[in-house]
C-alpha cells in the first residue's frame, strides 16, 4: 500500500471540508454548476433595457464569462463521458455567439463557434434524431432563428435541412400537445420555471421589475457564472450531497459534518414537516397541484432514508403523505419523466421499513410499479437506468456496499452537465469534481489494501493446511471478498476485522463440509468430543487440521482482546464454537438416522449451525472499545436479540432456497418440515409461510440495528450484524447476479482488482474524426477470463472450480449438489 496515496486522500478530504462545509457560500458555489446558456441570455440584456439604443450589457460579467470559457474545440456547454460534445451544445453555442454578436465583441470566438456548428450539426442531429431531448427541441428552433436574425451566417449543410425541419415540427407538436407547464411568472419573486434564461427573455420583452430584481439577485449571488435554476431548496441540496457522499463510500471521512447536517434537518422536520404536509395536502385538494411536488417528495424521501439510517426517529408519514391524495398520485403517474428520479428515491426510502408500517408497504408497491413501467424515459440516461434496474432486481438487503459504491461512482462519472436542463436536474447536485476525485482515490486505495490482506489470508490458509485438506473446496478468496465488500463504509482502511471474519468463514465452511459429506458418524463423534474437551489428543487427518486451525483462530482473537481490555474471553469464544459443532453433529444425526425434529427444535439448532453469530461476535469483540460479556452469549446464557434475529433470518434465508436439493437427498429444513406438517397443502404454501416469517424477522432486525433502545451495542457492532445479513442474503437471493462463475469472478475483480476507469481528455473536433473509445467492458471481461492465469503469478487463487476436477458430489461449477443446507452456506463463504 502506498503511503503517498493515503496522504493524498487526507489532503483532499481537508480541502473538501474547507470548500464545502466551512460556510454556506462555499457550499453553494461548490454544488452549483454554471450554465452557459443562461449566462448568454443574461449577457444579451442591455444596460437600459427600455431604451431604443442599447449602450452596453447590463451584466458585463456574464459577457466576460462567455469570452473566457469557450471550449478549445469551439463550443460552449458540456461534453459527455468521452469528452465529446452533446446535442445541447448546438443551442448553447448559438446563444453565446448571439450575445457576442450583439455587443460586437469576440469575433475570433464567433468564427471558432461557427466552425464547430458547421462541422458537427449534421452528425449531432442525426445521432439524436430518434429522440431529441425535450429542452433541445424547445430552444433550438428559437435560438437558430435568433442567430440568423442577429446576422450570424449559419450554413445548414446538405442533409441537415430535413433534420432541422424535424426539430421545428416536433417543437410545434409539443407545444400543441399541452404537455408543457404553464409559463407564468411567479408574482412573489418574478421566477419563471426558476430559469434565469426564461426570466431574462421575459424582462427584455416586458421590463417587469420583479424579473429585474430576480436577475440582479442571482448575479449578486453567483458573480462567477449563474446556474440553470434559481432559487433552489438549499436543504435539499445538502441532503443530495450527504446521500452522494455516503453512496460513493466516503461517509467515514465526513462523519462529523454529516451528523451536523442531519441534526439540523431533523430539527427542521420536527418543527415544520407535519404542518407543511397538511397544508400541502389541503392545497392539493384543489384542482391546482403545486409545481414543486417533485422537489418536495424527493426531499422528504431522501430525508427519511438518511435520518432513519442514522438512527433518528422519523415517522413513515414524513414521505408517504403523497399516497393520501388521488390527485397527487394521478399527477405522478401522468408525468413519469418528471418523477422518475423522485420515485427511485421513494423506493429506496422504503428499504428501511419496520414492522407495522403499512404506508411504506403501499409506497413501495406504488414506486415499484411506476419504475417498472417507465423504462422509456430512461433511454437518454443509460447509467441511471442501470442503477434503477439494479435497485429493482437486487434487494437492498442482498447487496454488498463496496460494489454499490462503485456503481454509484460510475453513475456520477457519466452525468452530463446538461442534466440541469432535464427532468433529472436534481442529479446536477451530485456534480463535484473534488468529491469525484476523492471517491476514485478512496476506492482504489481500499482495493490496494484488500489485495494485500487477501494475500495474507491465503498464506494463513496454506500454513494451516486448509488449502490441501483433501475434500470440498478451499474458499479463501470468496470468504475475504464477502467480508471486505460488505463493510467498506464503516470499517477503517486498516482493519483486521475483515481477516477475522474471513478466517471464521473458512473454518466454518471446511468443518461444515466435513460434517455434512466427508466423515463417518464415528469420525464426527471423535471430533465433536475433542471440541468439547478442547483437546486435539487422538485426532488425525482432516479432524486434526480443523481443530488446529480453529484453536489458532480462537487464540489469536482472545489474545488481541486481552491486549486491548485485559480480559480473557477464551471461554466465551470456545463456547460459541462448541455449540456450533454440537449443532452440526445433531444435524448429521437427524440426516443419517431419518429422525425428524419439530420445527421449533430444528430452528433452535439451525440458527446456531448457520454460523452467522460466530462471524459477527468474533469481529465485534475486537472492533468495539469495550463489549459486555453477555453479548457473546455466555455459557448457559442467551444471545442479544439482534444476534438471535440475525441467526434466525440467515437460517430461514437458507431454507427457502435449499429445500429442493435437500428434499432430493432425504434431508430436512424448515420449509420441508412445515410442508410435512401440512400434507394437504402445496410446497409453495410452505415457502410463502416461511417468507412471511422471514419478512417480519428482517424488519424487526433492521429496527434493532438502526434504532437505540433495543440493546447497548455500539453502532459499529450493529452494522457488522447488518453486513453479515447482506452477505447471506446476497448469495441466497434467487435474483442474485452470481448465476455463473464468470459473474462471480467479475465482481471479485471489480471489488479488488480492476481500478475505476477515469475520463480521458481527447481531441474531438470534428466528430467524424474522433477516435474509437476504449472498450472498457471488453477489458473487464478479459480480466475475468485471465483471472486464474494472472493470479498464478502471485500465489494460490483460492477458487477451486477453475480447471480442476470437481470433487465428489459437486457439479461443473464446483457447487455442492447434496448436503444438509451446507451447499448454500458454502456459496456464502467460498
Residue pairs with C-beta under 8 A, 6 or more apart in sequence:
1 445
1 448
1 449
1 452
2 445
2 448
5 441
5 444
5 445
5 448
6 445
6 493
8 441
9 253
9 438
9 441
9 442
9 445
12 434
12 437
12 438
12 441
13 253
13 254
13 438
15 434
16 254
16 434
16 435
16 438
17 254
17 257
18 26
19 26
19 30
19 434
20 26
20 27
20 30
20 31
20 241
20 257
20 432
21 27
21 254
21 257
24 234
27 237
27 238
27 241
28 221
28 222
28 234
28 237
29 222
29 224
30 432
30 434
31 237
31 240
31 241
31 429
31 431
31 432
32 222
32 227
33 227
33 228
33 417
33 420
33 428
33 431
34 65
34 222
34 224
34 225
34 226
34 227
35 196
35 197
35 225
35 226
35 227
35 228
35 420
35 421
36 66
36 69
36 76
36 77
36 92
36 95
36 96
37 77
37 91
37 92
37 95
37 139
37 197
37 228
37 421
38 195
38 196
38 197
38 200
38 226
38 227
38 228
39 62
39 65
39 66
39 96
39 225
39 226
40 62
40 66
40 76
40 92
40 95
40 96
40 98
40 99
40 197
41 95
41 99
41 196
41 197
41 200
41 201
42 58
42 59
42 62
42 196
42 197
42 200
42 215
42 219
42 226
43 57
43 59
43 62
43 63
43 65
43 66
43 99
43 103
44 57
44 98
44 99
44 102
44 200
44 204
45 57
45 58
45 59
45 200
45 203
45 204
45 215
46 54
46 55
46 56
46 57
46 58
47 54
47 55
47 56
47 57
47 58
48 54
48 55
49 58
49 203
49 204
49 207
49 212
50 207
54 102
56 103
57 63
57 103
59 215
59 219
61 219
61 223
61 224
62 99
62 219
62 225
62 226
63 99
63 100
63 103
63 105
65 224
65 225
66 76
66 96
66 99
66 100
66 106
66 109
67 100
67 105
67 106
67 109
69 76
69 225
70 76
70 96
70 109
70 112
70 113
71 77
71 79
71 85
72 765
73 85
73 116
73 763
73 764
73 765
74 93
74 112
74 113
74 115
74 116
74 765
75 85
75 89
75 92
75 93
75 113
75 116
75 120
76 89
76 92
76 93
76 95
76 96
76 113
77 85
77 86
77 88
77 89
77 92
77 93
77 417
77 418
78 85
78 86
78 88
78 89
78 416
78 417
78 418
79 85
79 86
79 89
79 416
79 417
79 764
80 86
80 414
80 416
81 413
81 414
81 416
81 759
82 759
82 760
82 762
82 770
82 773
83 759
83 760
83 761
83 762
83 764
84 764
84 767
84 770
85 116
85 120
85 124
85 764
85 767
86 124
86 416
86 418
87 124
87 125
87 127
87 128
87 132
87 133
87 136
88 133
88 135
88 136
88 416
88 418
88 421
89 116
89 124
90 117
90 120
90 121
90 124
90 125
90 136
90 140
91 136
91 139
91 140
91 143
91 144
93 113
93 116
93 117
94 117
94 140
94 143
94 144
94 146
94 147
94 152
94 154
95 143
96 109
96 113
97 109
97 110
97 113
97 114
97 147
97 152
98 143
98 146
98 147
98 150
98 152
100 106
100 109
100 110
101 110
101 150
101 151
101 152
102 150
110 152
114 152
114 153
114 154
116 765
116 766
117 154
118 155
118 157
119 765
119 766
119 767
119 768
120 765
120 766
120 767
121 156
121 157
121 160
122 157
122 159
122 160
122 163
123 766
123 767
123 768
124 767
125 160
125 163
125 164
125 167
126 159
126 163
128 136
129 163
129 166
131 379
131 380
132 166
132 167
132 170
133 380
133 418
133 422
134 174
134 337
134 422
134 423
135 418
135 421
135 422
136 167
137 167
137 170
137 171
137 174
138 171
138 174
138 180
140 167
140 171
141 167
141 168
141 171
144 154
144 164
147 154
148 154
156 164
174 180
181 193
181 291
183 192
183 193
183 198
184 192
185 191
185 192
185 199
185 202
185 208
185 210
185 211
186 192
187 210
189 210
189 213
189 214
189 231
190 199
190 208
190 209
190 210
190 211
190 212
190 213
190 214
191 199
191 214
191 230
191 231
192 198
192 199
192 202
192 211
194 229
194 230
194 231
194 232
195 228
195 229
196 215
196 218
196 226
196 227
196 228
196 230
197 228
199 211
199 214
199 215
200 211
200 215
202 208
202 211
203 211
203 212
203 215
214 230
218 226
218 227
218 230
219 226
221 230
222 230
227 420
228 420
228 421
228 425
228 428
229 420
229 425
233 295
233 299
235 265
235 268
235 299
236 295
236 298
236 299
236 302
236 426
236 429
237 429
238 261
238 265
239 261
239 265
239 299
239 302
239 303
239 306
240 302
240 426
240 429
240 430
241 429
241 430
241 432
242 258
242 261
242 262
242 306
243 302
243 305
243 306
244 408
244 412
244 429
244 430
244 432
244 435
245 251
245 254
245 258
245 435
246 258
246 306
246 489
247 404
247 405
247 408
248 405
248 408
248 409
248 412
248 435
248 439
248 442
249 401
249 402
249 405
249 409
249 439
249 442
249 443
249 446
249 488
249 489
250 435
250 438
250 439
250 442
251 258
251 489
252 489
252 490
252 492
253 438
253 442
258 310
259 310
262 306
262 307
262 310
262 312
265 303
265 306
265 307
266 307
266 312
266 314
269 303
269 307
269 314
269 318
273 300
273 318
274 317
277 300
277 317
277 318
277 321
280 290
280 296
280 321
281 321
281 324
281 325
281 328
283 290
284 290
284 293
284 325
284 327
284 328
285 325
285 327
287 327
289 327
289 328
289 331
290 296
293 322
293 328
293 331
293 332
294 338
294 339
294 342
295 426
297 319
297 322
297 339
297 342
297 346
298 341
298 342
298 345
298 426
300 318
300 319
300 321
301 319
301 342
301 345
301 346
301 348
301 349
302 345
302 349
303 314
303 318
303 319
304 314
304 316
304 318
304 319
304 349
304 352
305 345
305 348
305 349
305 351
305 352
307 314
308 314
308 352
308 706
309 352
309 706
311 706
311 707
311 708
311 715
313 707
316 357
316 359
316 360
317 359
319 346
319 349
319 363
320 359
320 360
320 362
320 363
322 328
322 329
322 332
322 363
323 329
323 359
323 362
323 363
323 366
329 366
332 339
332 342
332 343
332 370
333 370
336 370
336 374
336 377
337 377
337 423
338 423
339 370
340 371
340 374
340 377
340 378
340 388
340 423
340 424
341 384
341 423
341 424
341 426
341 427
343 367
343 370
343 371
343 374
344 367
344 371
344 387
344 388
344 391
346 363
346 366
346 367
347 364
347 367
347 368
347 371
347 391
347 392
348 391
348 396
349 360
349 363
350 360
350 361
350 363
350 364
350 367
351 396
351 397
352 702
352 706
353 360
353 361
353 364
353 699
353 702
354 699
354 700
354 702
354 703
355 696
355 699
355 700
355 703
368 392
371 388
371 391
371 392
372 392
375 385
377 423
378 384
378 385
378 388
379 385
380 422
381 419
381 422
381 424
382 414
383 410
383 411
383 414
383 415
384 411
384 424
384 427
386 407
386 411
387 407
387 408
387 411
390 407
393 735
394 733
394 735
394 736
394 737
395 729
395 733
395 735
397 698
397 725
397 726
397 729
398 726
398 729
398 730
398 732
398 733
398 735
398 736
399 726
399 730
400 482
400 485
400 486
400 726
400 727
400 730
400 751
401 485
401 486
401 487
401 488
401 489
401 723
401 726
402 446
402 484
402 485
402 486
402 488
402 751
403 485
403 747
403 750
403 751
405 439
405 443
405 488
405 489
406 443
406 750
406 751
406 756
409 436
409 439
409 440
409 443
409 756
410 756
412 430
412 431
412 436
412 439
413 436
413 756
413 757
413 758
413 759
415 427
415 428
415 430
415 431
417 428
417 431
419 425
419 427
419 428
419 431
420 428
440 756
440 758
443 756
444 755
444 756
445 493
446 484
446 488
446 493
447 751
447 752
447 753
447 755
449 493
449 494
450 480
450 484
450 498
450 751
450 752
451 752
451 753
453 480
453 484
453 498
453 499
454 476
454 477
454 480
454 752
454 798
455 794
455 795
456 499
457 476
457 479
457 480
457 499
457 502
457 503
458 467
458 476
458 477
458 795
458 796
458 798
459 795
460 499
460 503
461 467
461 474
461 476
461 506
461 796
461 798
462 796
464 545
464 548
464 549
464 552
465 545
465 549
466 474
466 476
466 506
466 507
466 510
466 545
466 549
467 474
467 476
467 796
467 798
468 474
469 510
469 542
469 545
469 546
470 542
471 513
471 514
471 517
471 518
471 542
471 807
471 808
472 509
472 510
472 513
472 514
472 517
472 518
472 807
472 826
473 799
473 800
473 801
473 807
473 810
473 814
473 826
473 830
474 506
474 510
474 796
474 798
474 800
475 505
475 506
475 509
475 798
475 799
475 800
475 826
475 829
475 830
476 502
476 506
476 796
476 798
477 748
477 797
477 798
477 799
477 830
478 744
478 748
478 798
478 799
478 829
478 830
479 501
479 502
479 503
479 505
479 506
479 509
479 829
479 830
480 498
480 499
480 502
480 798
481 747
481 748
481 751
481 752
482 502
482 505
482 727
482 730
482 828
482 829
483 498
483 499
483 501
483 502
483 505
483 727
484 498
484 502
484 751
484 752
485 751
486 723
486 724
486 726
486 727
487 495
487 497
487 498
487 501
487 719
487 720
487 723
489 719
490 715
490 716
490 719
490 723
491 497
491 498
491 623
491 716
495 623
496 560
496 622
497 619
497 622
497 623
497 720
500 553
500 557
500 618
500 619
500 622
501 615
501 616
501 618
501 619
501 724
503 553
504 553
504 611
504 614
504 615
504 618
504 619
505 611
505 615
505 828
505 829
506 549
506 829
507 546
507 549
507 550
507 553
508 580
508 611
508 614
508 615
508 825
508 829
509 825
509 826
509 829
509 830
510 546
510 549
511 546
511 550
511 581
511 584
512 584
512 609
512 611
512 822
512 825
512 826
513 819
513 822
513 826
514 524
514 527
514 542
514 543
514 546
515 524
515 581
515 584
515 585
515 587
515 588
515 822
516 584
516 587
516 588
516 819
516 820
516 822
517 808
517 809
517 816
517 818
517 819
517 822
518 542
519 527
519 542
519 543
521 588
521 589
521 592
523 543
524 584
524 585
524 588
525 585
526 538
526 539
526 543
527 539
527 543
527 546
527 547
527 581
528 581
528 582
528 584
528 585
530 536
530 537
530 538
530 539
530 543
530 547
531 547
531 550
531 577
531 578
531 581
532 578
532 581
532 582
534 551
534 574
534 578
536 544
536 547
536 548
536 551
539 547
550 577
553 618
554 570
554 573
554 574
554 577
555 570
557 569
557 573
557 618
557 621
557 622
558 568
558 569
558 570
558 573
560 622
561 567
561 569
561 621
561 622
562 568
562 569
564 622
565 626
567 629
569 621
569 629
569 632
571 635
572 629
572 632
572 633
572 634
572 635
573 618
573 621
573 632
575 632
575 633
575 634
575 635
576 613
576 614
576 617
576 618
576 632
576 633
577 614
579 608
580 608
580 609
580 611
580 614
582 608
583 605
583 606
583 608
583 609
584 609
586 605
586 609
587 605
587 606
587 609
587 820
587 821
588 820
589 595
590 596
590 597
590 667
590 668
590 820
591 666
591 667
591 668
591 820
594 666
596 668
596 673
596 676
597 605
597 668
597 673
598 673
599 670
599 673
599 674
599 677
602 668
602 669
602 670
602 673
603 648
603 651
603 670
606 651
606 655
606 669
606 670
606 821
607 644
607 647
607 648
607 650
607 651
608 647
609 651
609 821
610 647
610 650
610 651
610 654
610 728
610 821
610 825
611 825
612 646
612 647
612 650
612 724
612 725
612 728
613 633
613 639
613 643
613 646
613 647
615 724
616 643
616 646
616 717
616 720
616 721
616 724
617 631
617 632
617 633
617 643
619 720
620 627
620 631
620 713
620 716
620 717
620 720
621 627
621 632
623 716
623 717
623 720
624 713
624 714
624 716
624 717
625 714
627 717
628 712
630 637
630 640
631 639
631 640
631 643
631 711
631 713
631 717
633 639
633 640
633 643
638 644
639 647
640 711
640 713
641 704
641 710
641 711
642 701
642 704
642 705
642 710
642 711
642 713
642 718
642 721
643 721
645 697
645 700
645 701
645 704
646 701
646 721
646 724
646 725
648 697
649 694
649 697
649 698
649 701
649 725
649 728
650 724
650 725
650 728
651 670
652 670
652 690
652 693
652 694
652 697
653 694
653 728
653 729
653 732
654 669
654 728
654 732
654 821
654 824
654 825
655 669
655 670
655 671
655 672
655 690
655 821
656 671
656 687
656 690
656 691
656 694
656 732
657 732
657 734
657 824
658 669
658 821
658 823
658 824
659 669
659 671
659 672
659 675
659 683
659 687
661 817
661 818
661 823
662 668
662 669
662 672
662 820
662 821
663 672
664 818
665 818
665 819
667 819
667 820
667 821
669 820
669 821
670 690
671 683
671 686
671 687
671 690
672 686
674 686
674 689
674 690
675 681
675 683
675 685
675 686
678 685
678 686
698 725
701 721
701 725
702 722
703 710
704 710
704 711
704 718
705 718
705 719
705 721
705 722
706 718
711 718
727 828
728 828
730 736
730 738
731 738
731 824
731 827
731 828
732 824
732 827
732 828
737 743
737 747
738 744
738 747
738 827
740 813
741 801
741 802
741 813
741 814
742 781
742 784
742 785
745 784
745 787
745 799
746 780
746 781
746 784
748 787
749 780
749 783
749 784
749 787
750 780
753 783
754 780
754 783
757 774
757 776
760 774
762 770
762 771
763 769
763 770
763 771
764 770
783 790
787 797
787 802
788 797
788 799
788 802
788 803
791 797
799 830
800 814
801 810
801 813
801 814
801 815
804 814
806 812
806 814
809 816
809 817
809 818
809 819
810 816
810 817
811 817
815 823
815 826
815 827
816 822
816 823
816 826
817 823
